Amino acid sequence: MAASSSSSSLHTIRHHNTKYDVFISFRGSDTRYSFTDHLFEALVTAGIKTFRNTKNPQDPKPETVIAESRASIVVLSKNYANSVSCLDELVLIMERRKRFYHIVVPIFYYDVDPLDVKMQKNSFELRLDRLGFENDIKLGEAKIERWKEALSDVANLSGKVLSGPETKFIADIVNTITNKLRLKLVSIPPHLTGMDTRAEDINFWLKDKEDAEVLAICGVAGSGKTTLAKYIYESNLPKFESSSFLEDIGKICEQPYGLCTLQVQLLAEILGDKKKELDVTSYKSQIEKALEKKKVLIVLDDIDKKEQLEALIGMEQINTKSKIIITSRLSSVQSLFGSTHHRCKEHTLKLLNEHESLELLCWHAFGSKLPMEGFKELALKAAQYCLGNPLALKMLGSLFVSAKDSRKRNNIEYWTNTLNLLEREPNYRIQGILRMSFEYLPFITYRELFLHIACFFVGEDEDYVVKILEPDYCATAGIVTLIDRCLLTVSPSKKLMMHGLFIEMARRMVVEESPTNPAKRSRIWSNDDSYTLLRQGVGSETIEGLALDMRMVREENHKMPSAFNADSLAKMDNLKLLQLNYVKLSGSYDDFPEDLRWLCWHGFHLGAVPSELFMGNLVAIDMSYSKLELFEPPMVIRPLKILNFKDSHSLVEIHNISRLPNLETLILWNCYSLVHVSEPIGELMSLAQLNMTGCEHLLKALVLGGQSPQLAFSFPHLLERLLLKSCNLDCNNNFLSFQEQSLLQHLHLGNNIFESLPDFNHLKSLRVLDLSFCTNLKCIHCLPSTLEELYITCCKSLEKVTFQSRRFRLQKIDYEGCTSLLEIEGLLMLVPISKIKETNLKHMKWLKLYQNHELCLIGDLQLTVGRSWYIQMLSEFGIMSTFLPVIKDHNITCEYMAPSSCLSFDVPPRSDTHMLIGLNVAFKYTLSGDEQHIWPIFAKLSMETYYLCRRDFFKSMEVDGPTPSWFRDSVGYKFDYTEIQGWRKTGRPQKLQP
């Protein structure tokens, strides 16, 4: 087989604060109805959300759209610089790029020389009369200076010069944009300052294969170690086979099994996010094996212990082409590498100089890199006060724009006094700035929200936290304010993240409420303090939140009580947040706190919830891993939105679930013993997320009816996310049509026994479908064209996948282990020759003579491993290819044989009597030893274009990636990287005509 396909990973991570992927800036009179129209259509067809001006008065303003876009394409045509609106757009785009890591791709249209753009010559000369400023020379000159800077900056970027066929050029742009958008895997803060200078040495280290494989970025807290690591990581992703960024390791390792969680994440990411079964007993050795074979880029953020390092990268040698970056507050990390084979190079991060400090401060204070008029001297003084610490500069700058009284923002005397207050404690500069940022929050509820998050919810899902804290703390608006004030960030996976200094500050403030008596503090997060408090039975109405995980408690002499008395919580009348993981309570629950909003009680030890336990104000209940046998809400709980019984293996019955009328999330994951729910789940009208993974007995009971029949069983109509993995579902389950669940976005039906599925074309909102390990499934018909992700891993009987429309927008597909797969409509066909009719083979029908020959298939391992060894035919985008054993047949007798691995010939021109309808090229491969990789076949079809005929070689041929030696040997050094992507497995489906 000469070409193969494999798992496509195209998922574009669209951040929650962006509306568009791409904004197109163009000169309407030059390209609106030609190039730009074709480019827009190609981007949209590829699933890239794109905006272009349509002359509609209702179109949003350019500054709004640019701010809501992740990237901009600038089409620099001949008359672009004659348009004031185009030039203003360009200024906005380039400013956005400087402040927010906005991606910019310039297109130099026909007859536009990049040098003319850079030097503002010829059609890009900026003249007052041409731009309509004859009567306002002063304004015109000021604008021209900004336009010149923007034109020079955009011309210096790596752009694309249009020459030759537009169709292929546009396809190239789509590929480039796809790659660049996919790289946004970590959350980089805006207003990066001085980053390029600090990245130079590290980028040089990345290219040096002889240098140490590990580099440690060391520096004081708040100096920008993590930000620099993220910047380096994103800038160099395409140059490595795989990558992983593990953030905030020190904090995660404080949690139970935290290090194990990090190992799982690392393995999943460096192995390509494949659904592999990981051996929990040998994570370390699996990591060592992966690092030995693969060329990877890994960032380990906040490493301070030797055991962390050894668990995450092992102790053995790694691939010489791999690079590992760690960040640490330690002044030296050499002691961490004593017993390993790794070489470590230390890089001490320099703080910002005076100019950089002023620029960063001004970005956060005034929204530009220069201070507001009249504030220059004050801004310089403020910048100097921060001693070049980026975090302090960011926080102090945000104070200028966060004053509750607008008059204070513009009052120099007010801000002078503020600085004077800080200068009274010169030894606590950073802490003083952080504390002032907290005190300047506009509402008390926002300050309380900040403290709750810092003490209990860092690393938790944003939506989860919002639901819990919204009733008392206006969490939706409050989190937005905390993000605006730089006190909080949200990761791409929507986890709430907070800088370690803020966490330390918040917890220090809580301790200061009562330095010697934890019972009089508002929040108790320390396991030791919580344990002591419950053991002694002391508490007070001051306490609003308490967390205890008994797995983290180590009592001297092992004299831990078997259970605490429930009365230990009796005095905590204002307790709203309670976490009692693996804690046992005895006695009466009559005096249990009644104002609770969040009850997280992993490993709950009783068989049923005590009837006297008041739950009337709870918003979220998490009793994962509990020993519950029966759950019955003791009362109607109207506020309750989240109920989680994950891995409660003893749970048999749920009664009176109608007492939870506003429930939005119900998790019954791996409740294997659950067989009875007394009232229909389908009547939970607010339920949006339902996880019944492993609930085989419950589903069977619900469908069959049992003693209390529910003959018309159905799921809630408003479901958006439904997981029914490992439920032993077969074709007789009528509810699998999901006729009433039109809002479904995520559907997981993996590891079930059905052979076929009904059409899902009515599920217009469906974005993710997971059918992994459905080993009996033979075909999937009429998938909705809106589907973006499809997982069919190890569907061993699956032969065909089709879509409702040929214009589907699938972005990610995983088909590893689909050994019977013949066709994915619109993507590929891989069929044994024996199953193809001679008429379909056309001039290659002679291959039928060899249909029973066997040959080891080499190429895409996800598609070929485990398949029949009989001769196969691959068809992609109208091109057929196959592998044959060494045979002698006159049909492949070559008229000309090249003396080396390169073959060149001229294709005769088309004439009136002869038309070229196909081209047959034969290549002979010789593999030695255990070699499993073959060099790609490629053809030079013009002076500038190369096509690869091996889709699984994409990793080494990424845009801006390294040049493989075999490619240099074959075609030399002078070629366009973007021209060699050809048949890439990550390429989005080409536009298909209906």
Secondary structure as GFF3:
##gff-version 3
##sequence-region A 1 994
A	DSSP	beta_strand	8	9	.	.	.	ID=ss1
A	DSSP	beta_strand	20	25	.	.	.	ID=ss2
A	DSSP	alpha_helix	28	31	.	.	.	ID=ss3
A	DSSP	alpha_helix	35	45	.	.	.	ID=ss4
A	DSSP	beta_strand	50	51	.	.	.	ID=ss5
A	DSSP	alpha_helix	62	67	.	.	.	ID=ss6
A	DSSP	beta_strand	69	76	.	.	.	ID=ss7
A	DSSP	three_ten_helix	80	82	.	.	.	ID=ss8
A	DSSP	alpha_helix	84	100	.	.	.	ID=ss9
A	DSSP	beta_strand	103	108	.	.	.	ID=ss10
A	DSSP	alpha_helix	114	119	.	.	.	ID=ss11
A	DSSP	three_ten_helix	122	124	.	.	.	ID=ss12
A	DSSP	alpha_helix	137	155	.	.	.	ID=ss13
A	DSSP	beta_strand	160	161	.	.	.	ID=ss14
A	DSSP	alpha_helix	166	182	.	.	.	ID=ss15
A	DSSP	alpha_helix	195	207	.	.	.	ID=ss16
A	DSSP	beta_strand	214	218	.	.	.	ID=ss17
A	DSSP	alpha_helix	225	236	.	.	.	ID=ss18
A	DSSP	three_ten_helix	237	239	.	.	.	ID=ss19
A	DSSP	beta_strand	242	246	.	.	.	ID=ss20
A	DSSP	alpha_helix	249	252	.	.	.	ID=ss21
A	DSSP	alpha_helix	258	270	.	.	.	ID=ss22
A	DSSP	three_ten_helix	280	282	.	.	.	ID=ss23
A	DSSP	alpha_helix	283	293	.	.	.	ID=ss24
A	DSSP	beta_strand	296	300	.	.	.	ID=ss25
A	DSSP	alpha_helix	306	313	.	.	.	ID=ss26
A	DSSP	beta_strand	323	328	.	.	.	ID=ss27
A	DSSP	three_ten_helix	334	337	.	.	.	ID=ss28
A	DSSP	beta_strand	344	348	.	.	.	ID=ss29
A	DSSP	alpha_helix	354	366	.	.	.	ID=ss30
A	DSSP	alpha_helix	376	385	.	.	.	ID=ss31
A	DSSP	alpha_helix	390	401	.	.	.	ID=ss32
A	DSSP	alpha_helix	406	409	.	.	.	ID=ss33
A	DSSP	alpha_helix	412	423	.	.	.	ID=ss34
A	DSSP	three_ten_helix	426	428	.	.	.	ID=ss35
A	DSSP	alpha_helix	429	439	.	.	.	ID=ss36
A	DSSP	alpha_helix	444	452	.	.	.	ID=ss37
A	DSSP	pi_helix	453	457	.	.	.	ID=ss38
A	DSSP	alpha_helix	462	473	.	.	.	ID=ss39
A	DSSP	alpha_helix	475	484	.	.	.	ID=ss40
A	DSSP	beta_strand	489	490	.	.	.	ID=ss41
A	DSSP	beta_strand	496	497	.	.	.	ID=ss42
A	DSSP	alpha_helix	500	513	.	.	.	ID=ss43
A	DSSP	three_ten_helix	518	520	.	.	.	ID=ss44
A	DSSP	beta_strand	523	524	.	.	.	ID=ss45
A	DSSP	alpha_helix	527	536	.	.	.	ID=ss46
A	DSSP	beta_strand	545	549	.	.	.	ID=ss47
A	DSSP	three_ten_helix	550	552	.	.	.	ID=ss48
A	DSSP	three_ten_helix	556	558	.	.	.	ID=ss49
A	DSSP	beta_strand	564	565	.	.	.	ID=ss50
A	DSSP	three_ten_helix	566	569	.	.	.	ID=ss51
A	DSSP	beta_strand	577	581	.	.	.	ID=ss52
A	DSSP	beta_strand	585	586	.	.	.	ID=ss53
A	DSSP	beta_strand	598	600	.	.	.	ID=ss54
A	DSSP	beta_strand	620	622	.	.	.	ID=ss55
A	DSSP	beta_strand	630	631	.	.	.	ID=ss56
A	DSSP	beta_strand	642	644	.	.	.	ID=ss57
A	DSSP	beta_strand	653	654	.	.	.	ID=ss58
A	DSSP	three_ten_helix	657	659	.	.	.	ID=ss59
A	DSSP	beta_strand	665	667	.	.	.	ID=ss60
A	DSSP	beta_strand	676	677	.	.	.	ID=ss61
A	DSSP	three_ten_helix	681	683	.	.	.	ID=ss62
A	DSSP	beta_strand	689	691	.	.	.	ID=ss63
A	DSSP	alpha_helix	696	704	.	.	.	ID=ss64
A	DSSP	beta_strand	721	723	.	.	.	ID=ss65
A	DSSP	three_ten_helix	734	737	.	.	.	ID=ss66
A	DSSP	beta_strand	746	748	.	.	.	ID=ss67
A	DSSP	beta_strand	768	770	.	.	.	ID=ss68
A	DSSP	beta_strand	779	783	.	.	.	ID=ss69
A	DSSP	beta_strand	789	791	.	.	.	ID=ss70
A	DSSP	beta_strand	800	803	.	.	.	ID=ss71
A	DSSP	beta_strand	812	814	.	.	.	ID=ss72
A	DSSP	beta_strand	823	824	.	.	.	ID=ss73
A	DSSP	beta_strand	828	832	.	.	.	ID=ss74
A	DSSP	three_ten_helix	833	835	.	.	.	ID=ss75
A	DSSP	alpha_helix	838	841	.	.	.	ID=ss76
A	DSSP	three_ten_helix	842	850	.	.	.	ID=ss77
A	DSSP	alpha_helix	861	864	.	.	.	ID=ss78
A	DSSP	beta_strand	872	876	.	.	.	ID=ss79
A	DSSP	beta_strand	879	882	.	.	.	ID=ss80
A	DSSP	three_ten_helix	890	892	.	.	.	ID=ss81
A	DSSP	beta_strand	938	940	.	.	.	ID=ss82
A	DSSP	beta_strand	946	948	.	.	.	ID=ss83
A	DSSP	three_ten_helix	951	957	.	.	.	ID=ss84
A	DSSP	alpha_helix	965	971	.	.	.	ID=ss85
A	DSSP	three_ten_helix	977	980	.	.	.	ID=ss86
###
